Amino acid sequence: RVIGEPAFPDDVWQRERERLSAAIKEANTKPGVVAARNFAHAVYGSNPLGQETDEITLARIDVATMRTRYAQLMLPCRAKLSIVGAVTRAQADTIATALLARLPQSPTCAPLPVIAQVVALSAPKIERIPFESAQAQVVIGQPGYRRDDPDHFALSLGNYVLGGGGFVSRLTEQVREKRGLTYSIYSGFAPGFEAGAFRIGFQTRPDQADEAVRVSREVLAKFVADGPTEAELKAAKDNVVGGFPLLLDSNKKLLGNIANIAWYDLPFDYLDTWTKRMNAITVADVKAAFSRKLQPERMVTVIVGAKP
């Protein structure tokens, strides 16, 4: 009923807006939030992916705006409903019909609004933002890839080797273990409908931020140029493929996977073929995928907490 027939009570929104405004003010005192916000804006510019609600934009939203936006977006033909549980197909159809019947009906179904295409970076950017904190927050990255990209499996395995595998990753070995420049460091992609960002993130002492950035960039550039070793790729497969059953060991997790298939229009046999496709990835596949997606010489670097 809330989704299909929202009331948008003004007094509730006024209270929630005050709460959200206070949360934004509190978040602005954290260097990690400042780093993430400036990184997104530097990577995406005026694209909606680079924008974030602030106190000014929040103040401009009223219930009339919400009602207008709701009427534009909420149509049954746009809904993708995923159901997991002890129900038959007939029961699931009944549940779906009842839920979708609550949504506003329309004789036509216009596609969802399309946001501007993500533009690749043409040159490197470095932002240094003074901040009174014991640790400097560092984010390095660029636009990544869409979730339906055929390189997804190769990029996922490769990132495990680069910086997604925790203490067994190259970034951890070079930046933490060999040089002691940070306690932890990670890399990761965030694919979605559009090219969610690739990023490397870590904290370090302000006086050694430049060195940590230099080493991280060197590790990344070498990985993009050479790819993983056979031994690294095998270890990544053993861990990722071995952990696959843990992604499906509850209805909640299974629902998330099924919704992911529906939301991004992935093949219906996605989960059935997942292990086979992961195991088929080669070193050459990873190297080629990273070369296509990442340009280490043109990335954004944001350092919050170091001296300007």
QUIDA-V96422 format. One record per run of one state. SS is the DSSP state (2 for helix, 1 for strand, 0 for the rest). FROM is the first residue (numbers start at 1). TO is the last residue. If there is no record, write none. Layout:
SS|FROM|TO, SS|FROM|TO
This chain:
0|1|9, 2|10|27, 0|28|30, 2|31|44, 0|45|47, 2|48|50, 0|51|54, 2|55|59, 0|60|62, 2|63|73, 0|74|75, 2|76|78, 0|79|88, 2|89|100, 0|101|124, 1|125|129, 0|130|134, 1|135|145, 0|146|151, 2|152|164, 0|165|165, 2|166|168, 0|169|169, 2|170|177, 0|178|184, 1|185|189, 0|190|195, 1|196|205, 2|206|226, 0|227|229, 2|230|242, 0|243|243, 2|244|247, 0|248|250, 2|251|263, 0|264|269, 2|270|279, 0|280|282, 2|283|293, 0|294|295, 2|296|298, 0|299|299, 1|300|304, 0|305|308
